[in-house]
Amino acid sequence: MSRFLCLAVVVFAMTLTVAAAQVAAPEKPSVFDAMAKELLARLEPPRPKKPGVVAKLIDKYKKWKGIGGPPRVAVWPFDREPVPIPKLLARSWNEALLDALVKGGSGSLRFMTRTDFTTLIKEVEGMDLFGKINNPVAAVVGKAKVDVLIIGKMLAADGGVNLSYRAVDMGGEILATSGAHFMALDFAAIGAAEDSLTIDAAIDAATAHFAALGPKLKRLRVHGLLFAESGVQTSFGRYFVERFADALQMKMDNVLSGSSLQVIDAAITPAQVKKLRGMNVTAKGVDSMLAGDQVGDYLLTGSYWDLGRHVQLRLAIRNGKGQGLAWNRRIHKTSIPPGLILVPETSGKSAAAGDNHGYGPIGLELTSNKGHNPVFRLGEKMVLFIYASEDVFLHCFYKQANGKTMKIFPNRYLKNNRIAGRAQFHIPSPEMPFDFTVSPPAGEERLRCFALDRDVTASLPPEVAANDQALIPAAIADRLTRIYRDIADTRMSEVVMAVTAMDKGP
């Protein structure tokens, strides 16, 4: 063999070796592989020793009879949550995590497909007018054959979002969590929206979009524009809603013949409140009432996210049947007037403030005569609506804008805190002769209620067990969730609601 031929063979062999190495090289683990590994490290039990013959026969019999089997795990769909990215992209992230969990698992867990799980939760209690479910655990416990839910969370960040997941059992306990991973977003590439707009152009575009409702829209009942998952309306949210409502009103005055668009606060009247008490009316029914029951009544709701250089904005105008239009665009942050607050003071501090994830085995809904996460002007009267899926012992606390916390139920007027399930319970009620008036200072306030399947008064610190509506020391108030969750042999659910107290204005 000539020297040239030998050299060619060596070069060809080296080329094959390099190519084979490139093919055989493992793929770089994705962010979803990393999150799946973090979750599985806590979810999967230690590998048992090799089972004996008897154990194998017992296991075979159980499988034949359909007894036991691996725990069923499902990923909760982002479709049920308002998120700052397109729903299709959010869905693809959940599917990527599910694939990574299946690939990285040892077989000790059974993962449900998205299709199977979506069918199971198609019609459940705890759903609001727009399809959102605040307590996934209570929605599926006893209905869907699920043992563990993996629930994602997105927090807006400059140029993207921070994505994390937590695994929760059917008792509401967090079994495992992943770290927060930054997901960069190229809005042009994912087609989230057209080019971002100035705030003036955004108001014009939203007005033109919703004007398409035409004569069907006669009364616009305004709920508010809230910041992300906080449930708080900031000065920016109030500014945008007021300007948009004014612009839509002027636009519709030209569209409607012989009448004009009415713009009013979304609220349930005192007469309607009386009719609701003791009735089997869930939060979805309350939302329908807020939207109005006359032809032409529509409810305005909205959310926005601070994405660094831009603000992602989503508005929806729907009637009591959920029919209407939605609008989603980005705004140049530089076009927003200076002095307007975009991010609430408490944003990002929820964990420090003791906020629970809100999941638990008991269905518990908390709303008000102005809906969930309401906006009240100083001096207005608030009525709380509580709905539980079963008879429970209820404890409720109110944190004022000045940081002070008090127990509002049970109280000196009604010390018996056992409430009937599947019936509207109100605070205050005729048995509680006081008005819940929103008082200064203006700001962010927070309501927190716990529903338990037994009386736990004896297990609570004296400051929490008292019914005299006295202030609770901050060191204890910040640990309320942990205090209740640490009570043994108790089924418990918690719900938290933000209240924006704002000045009366002009």
N, C-alpha and C positions, 0 to 999 in steps of 0.2 A: 504494500500500500504506500502510495507516494506521501511525502511530507504534507503537501497541500490537502490531500484527501483526509489524512489523519486530523489535520487542524480543523477542517470543515466539520468532521464528525464530532470533535470535542466541542466546537462552538455550538453545533446543533443540540448536543446533549445538554450543554449548559443552558441553552435557551429553553429547552423542555423543563429542566429542573426549576428555573426561575418561574416559568409559567405555572408549573404545578404548585410551587410554593405560594404563588399569588392566589390560585384557586383554593388551596387548602387553608390559607390563612383565615382564622376566625373573624367574623364580622365584628366591628367595633360595637360594644354594647350600647344600645340606645338609652335615652332617658327613661323610657318605659320599662326596659329591662332592669334598670337600676331601681325604679320604684317598686316593681314586682318583687325583686329580691328583698327589698326592705320589708315589704308586707309579708311575704312568705316566711321570712325568718322568724316572725312572731306567730303566724297562723298555723304553720304545719307542726304537728307533734314530733318529738324525737323519733327517729327510726327504731321500731321495736326489734327485739331479738327474733330470730327465725322461729316462726310458730311450730308447735309440735303437731302430730297427726290429729289428736283430738281437737285442738284449736282450729285446724283446717276444716275438719268435718263440721264443727259448729258454725264457722264462718260461711261454709257452703250452704248449710241449712238456712241461715239467716237470709242469704241472698236469694235462695229459692223461694222463701216465704215473703220476701220483700221487706224484711225487718232490718232496721238500722241502715247501714250504708254510709258512705263518706258525707261529711257536712256539705250542704249546698251553698254555694257562694254566687252572688250576683253583683254586677256593677250597676249602680244607680244611674239612670240616664240623665245627662245634662239638659235634655229636652224639657225637664220640669223646672229648670232654674233660669232666671234672667242672667245671661252671661255676656261679657263684652266682645265676644267673637261670634262668627257665624255658627249656627247650630250644627251644620254639617261637619265643620272642622272639629267642634267639641265632641261630636259623635265619633269621629275617626280617632280622636285621642283615647276615648274610652275603649274602643275596639282594639287599639294598639296595646293598651294595658292588659285587656283580657287575653290577647294572644300571648303576651309576655308571661302572664300568670300561668297559662296552660303549658307553655313551653318550659318554664322554670320550675313547675310543680313536680312533686314526687308521686302524685296519684292519690294522695290522702285527702284531697278536696275535689268536689265535683262542681265544675263551673257551668252556670247556665248561660245559654246564648242570649243575645239581646232580643231576638224575636220571641223566644219563650217567655222571657221576663216581662217584656212590654205587654204581651197578651194578658199576663196575670194582673198587672196593675192598671189595666185600661179603665176600669171603673172602681174606684175605691173612695172611702170617706177621707176627709181631711184635705180635699182638693178645693182650691178657690175658683173664682169665676174664670180665670185665665189658665187653669190647668196646673198651677203650682201646688206642690205638696210640701208643707213645711216640716212634717215629721214622717220621713220615709219608713221608719221602723213600725210605727203604729199603723201606717197604711197597709203594710204587707203581713204583719204578724198574724198568724192564724189563718191567713187567706192564701198567700203565695207560699209554696214549699221552699222557703229560704231560711237558712240558719245564720248567714252572715251577709251583710250588705257592705260593699266598698263604695264609698261616697266621695266624689271629687270636690275640690274647692279651688276657685280661681280668685286671685287678688291682682288687681291691675298694677302694672309697673311700667316704667318708661321703656317704650319700644316692645312691649309684650305683656305677658302675665306670668305670675308665679303659680305653678300648678302643684297641688298635693292631693293625696288620697288618705282616707282613714277607713279602717275596717271596724264595723260595729255589729255586736250581736243583737239578738232579739230582745234583750233586756235593756238596750241602750248603752251598754258599756263599750268603750273603745278598746279593741283588742290589739290593733296595730296601726301605725301611721308611717307614711313615707315622708321624706324631707320635701321641702318646697323646692321645685326645680323651675328655673327661668325658661320660658318658652318665647323666643323671639318671634315677632310677627311682622311680616311684610304685607301690609294691607292691600297694596296694589296687586301682589301675587295671589293672595287668597280671595280677592274680589269681595272684601267686606263691604265696600261702599265705593262710590265715586270719589273723586278728589275731595279733600276736606274743604269746609266752607268757613267764611267769617261768620260771626254770630248773627249779623244782620241778614246775610244771605241764607243762613240756616232757618231763621224765622220765616223768611219769604218762601223758602222751599217747603217747609212744613205746612205753612198756611195753604199754599197751592195744592199740596197733596191731600189734605183733609177736606178742602173745599169740594172735593169730588163726591163727598157724601150728599151734597146738594140739599134739596128740601127735606130729606130724611132727618137731618140734624136740626133740631129746634131749640134744645136746651143742652148746654155743655156743663156737666157737673164735675167740678175740678177736685181731684184728690191730691195731686202734688207731683213734683219731680224730685225723686229721692236719690241720694248718693249710694250707688253700688248696693252692697249687701247690708249697709248700716241701717237703712230705714229712716234716715234723717234727711230733712229738707234744709239745705243751706241757703245763704243769701243768693248764691248763683241760681239755685233751683227756683227760688221764689221769683227772681228777676226774669228768668227765661219764661216761666209759666205765665206770668202776668203780661209780658210783651206778646207772647204767642197768642194768648186768649184775646187780647185787644185786637191784634192783627186779624185773627180768624173772624172775630165779630164784625169788623169792618168789611172784610171780604164777603162774608155771608149776607150782610145787609144788601149787597148788590146782587146776590144770587137769589135770595128769597123774595118772593113778591108779596107785598102786603103785610109782612111781618119781619121781625129781626131776631137774630140769635141771642138767646139769654145765656149769660154766664153766671153760675152760682157755685157756692161751695157744695161739695158732695157731703150730705149729712142725712141721718135718719131723724125724723121729727119726734118730739116727745110722745105724741099720740101713737106713732108706730112702735116706739120703744115699749110702751105699755102692752101692746098686742104681742110683742115678741116674747115677753117674759114667760118662762115655763114651756115654751113651744119647742118642738124638735126642728130647730133652724140652725144649720151649720154655717160656717164662715162663707161658704159659697152662696148661701141664701142671703146673708148680710150684704155681700158684694152686689148681688142682683138688686137689692133694695137701694143701695147707694147709687147704682146706675139709673134708678128711676123706673117707674112702672107706667109712665105715659108714653104715647107714641111720639117719637122724636127726642126722647131722653137718651143721652150718651154720657159715659164716664171717661174722664181724661186721667190717665196714669202715665208715669214715666220713670225711667232710671237713667243714670249716667255714670261713667267711669272716667277717672283721671288716668290717661295713658301717657303722661309725660308731656310730650309736645302737642298732644291733641286731647280733646274730650270726646269720648264716644257717647252718643245720645240716642235713647230709644223712647219714643212716644207711642201711645196706643189710645184710640178712642173707640170704645165698644159699648153696645147697649146691654141690657140685662140678660140677653141670650148669648152674649159673647160675640155678637156680630159687629163688624166695623173694620177699621183700618189701622195699620201700624206703620211707623216711619223710623228709619235708623240711619244716622249719618254721623260724620266726625266734624268737629269744630276746631279751627285754629285757636290754640290757647291765647296767643298774642292778641287776638281780637276781642277777648273778654275784658270788659271795663275793669280797671284797677280797683281794689278795695272789696271786690266780691269774694266771698269765701267759697272755695271749691271742695275742700276736704274737711269734714267735721273734726272737731277737736278730739273726739273719742275714737276716731278711726284708727285701727291697728292696735288699740288698747283693750280690745274686748277680752282677751285672755287674762290680762292683768286685772280686769274688772270682775272676773269670775264668770264670764259668760259661758254657758254650756253650749254644746252643739245643738241642744234642743231635741235630741232623739230619745225615745222611750217607748215602752210597750203599751202605754195608755194613750188613746187619742185625746189630745188636749188642744183646744183652739182658743186663742185670745184675740179679740178684736174690740171695736168700739162703735159709738154712734157716728164716727167719721171713718170707720174702717180700720184695717190693720196698718200699723205704722202711720198713725194719723198726724195731721197738722192742725193745731188749735191756736187760736188767737187768745191772748191774755184776757181773762174774764169770761171766757166761754165755759160751758158746763160739759163735762165728759162723763159718759156712762160706759162702763166696761161690760163686754159680753163674753162670758166663759161658757164653753161647751165641752163636755167630757163624754167619752164613748161608753162610760160605765159609772156607777156610783163611786165617788172618790172623796177623800179628805183634802180640802183645798187650802193652800197657803199662798198669799200674794203680797208683794212688796213693791214700793214705789221709790225710785231714786230721783230726786229733784235736780234741777239744773245747777243748784248750788252744791251738789255732791252729797246732800244729806238723804238718808234712807229711812223709811218708816214702814212698818207692817200695816197694810190696809185691810187684810182679811186673814183670819177672823178678827173681829174688833169688839169694842165694848158694847156695841149695839146688837151684834149677832155673833155669839161665841161658839155656836154649833157650826163647825166648818164642814160637815158632811153634806155634799150636794148630790142631787139626783143626776144620773147619767141620761144622755140623749134629751136634754132639756136646757133651754137658755137660762143661765143664771146671771144676774146683773149686780154690779157694784157701782153706785149704791142701789138698794132696792127699797120697797116700802118699809121693810124691817130696819132699815138703816136711815134714820132721819137726818141726813146731811147731804149737801151738794158737793160734788167733786169738781170744784172750780179751778181752772188753770190759773195759777197766780204767778207773780214775778218771783225771780227774774226769768226773762226769756232765755231759751237755750235748749239743749238736748236733755231729755228726761227718759227714764227707762222703767218699764213695768216687767215684773218677773213673777210667774206663778208656778207652783209645784202641785201636782196631783199625785196622791199616794193611795194605795189600796188599804191602808189601815191608819189608825190614829197614832202619830209618832210624837205627840206633844211632850211626853215624858223623856224622850231621847234628845230633845233640843236644848241648846243653851238657854238660860232664863231670859236673856235679852231677845231671843228669837221666839220663844214660846209665849211671851207676854202678849195680851190682846188690848193694851191700852193706847195703841197708836203712838207710842213714844219713839224717839229717834233711836236707831240702832247704831252702836259704835262702828266706825268705818272699818276697823280691823276685822270685825265679825261680818259686816255687810258684804265685804269683798270676798268672803268665803262661803256665801250662802249655798252655792251649787255643791261644793264639796261637803258641806255639813249635811245636806239632805242625801246626797249620793252615798255617803259613808254609813247611813243607817242600814243595818243588816235586815235580811229577810223581808224586804219591802220592794214592791213594784212601784216605780216612780217615773213620771215624765215631767219635763220642764218646758216652758215656753217663755220667750222673751219678746217684748214689743217696744219699739222706739216711739217716743212721742216728741214731736217738735213743737215747742211753745214759742210763738213769735209775737212781736208787738202788734198792736191793733192796726197800725198803719193808717193811711189816709182813708 
